[in-house]
């Protein structure tokens, strides 16, 4: 696994959690715990005693804040938002290896950091790594009408605008139909103009 794969893993966790909380602002603690478990958090850290309702509430708040960063299309404003998160929630980077994971960076305030603080610091790190690796925003909110779902882009080529091929196709078809209607309306008006 490469460093960018780990970065995208943390970024995928970030996007999945932010999107889940956007879809259900009162996402139950158990569902948050299950999502974190799928992304490699230890089961012992996610019991109701270790990950309380108050922790879940703070994590939901952090997910809402990260969703705002993920939806920001301007690189400079996104970078400033990430720097603000680092200033507020991060500490000097440290290398750590735990629970069978390879060495990786942590910027949270250590074991004393709460779930929300950890999520904001680690999410800012994941997005900052993507921004610097790609030289542009590698995430966003879907541009399809009525969607807005958060997604990760990546790889070479043009920046991604849609969360899925389904949304991209739906938008292309809608644009084609609009052009066709406009062309038909202009053709109908042309003979009257003579």
ABEGO torsion letter per residue (X at the ends): XBAAAAAAAAAAAAAAAAAAAAABAABBAAAAAAAAAAAGBBAAAABAAABBAAAAAAAAAAAAAAAAAAABABAAAAAAAAAAAAAAABBBBBBBBBGGBBBBBBABAEAABBAAAAAAAAAAAAAAAAAAAAGBBABEBBABBGBGBBBBBEEBEBBBABABAAAAAAAAAAAAAAAAAAAAAAAAAAAAAX
